[in-house]
Amino acid sequence: MRSAKTYSVPNFTHNSKLLEQFSEKGPYYTSYPTHGNWSNHLGCVDYVESLKEFLLKTPDAPVQLYVHIPFCAKLCFYCICNIIVTNNRERMQHFVDYLFREIDLLKSLFAEIGIKPNFKEIHLGGGTPSHLENDQLEQLVNKLGDIADLNGLFEFAMEIDPRTTTRDNLKFYSTLGINRISFGVQDFDHDVQEVINRVQPFEMVEDLLSPDVRALFEGFNFDLLYGLPRQTRQTFENTVDLVKKLAPERITLIKYAHAPELRKHMRMIDSTTLPAETELPLMFQDSVQSLIADGYVWVGIGDFAKPSDEMAKAATEKRAWRDLGGYCTGRTRDLIGLGPTATAAVGNAYYQSAYGINEYYKAIDEGQFPIHSGFKMDEDEMLRREVIFKIICDSSLDYKQIESKFGISFKNYFTQEIGALDKFEQDGILEFNGDSISLTPTGRFFGRHVAKVFDKFLQRSDGVYTISGP
Ligand code: SF4
């Protein structure tokens, strides 16, 4: 039986209309325009042009550096990342050598224009960065020192796999300057872990987070997935309770998107064991209520942070932002990526690198950045991005702030969109307050639905908004 708990977060799940709306497919806006609108006609030449333009115009802008390490020890059946399963050390060293050559390409470009970006955050993601040997990781960090001042970083974060990392490894990472660790937890239920091919008991994660290890880092992030096979409302509530015991500084709650037609390995998941679609909003709402009751600050759509954490402060002060990795503190809005599939967001442009490792190697061999696709925003798209990100980060929108940044009259520019927001007011999702809008407590569950109104790539001439993939 589920325990009877009372929380202050409103319950929208008795309202069938809102329940249906919550489950609508649609973008979560880690970028705008969303990735499906990017063009593969943009390549290395455009990327270099955008980087130069960005650095020459805003040489002091704080920038994040993202490094994608594509290797994992074992395949998780729910995975949506671009990965290579291998335990072959030579193969990984071969990749590291190419990564160094990509770093050298960037270094030459910075030397050519005489400007080094003001890197303030580094994120090592993947794949599993902790799958590299310690000496490989140390070489990589030293190499990153060629282009970034490692002593001046706000944040140096790394994703790890609890199944293949030890406390000694974590201690070693801290000696390299890494100050935030991200764990892919997903779910602590053994049955669920078995069917997703990722068995990592609660005790394993608890053991890693000993007080001496915790003291070495500024914070730990946990990723949780709801909608996985064999999950029920009760089992997921148990997982959230266990997560609260470990008290990570940040938690990201993500809906699992089952797409076996796109990701062949997802066929290993028996779709009849997935929870009913109608259960998902309940799982999400339970989790929000439970984490807020435990003192976490709710950030944007599905992120939570302890009040003392920089992410919670950013959300409270309305300076959180959205980057290709999800919510960020807004201390860096621009991003340069390294490695296959890595993304970049510089000035008015987005870019993504090649998916395939061979395509990546080929470009580096030719002395080119391995750019595969991208998008250059015009002024209207930059404006819409700001509006969409403000809504999903702040749960509110101040027209005056947008007007002073973009030199427009908000009500004139967005007459049609403001009209389309009426239905959300009628449903109790948002309130108009003169020169601003804000999501109601119930509306906090519908930020991305409201944001969609400003997405011109979803608009039809009749003012109806279409739905694209998640
Ligand atoms: S460890 Fe992470 S990146 Fe690797 S297969 Fe599992 S989910 Fe994917």
Residues whose N, C-alpha, C, O or C-beta is under 5 A from the ligand:
A	BS01	SF4	C72 K74 L75 C76 C79 C81 I83 G126 G127
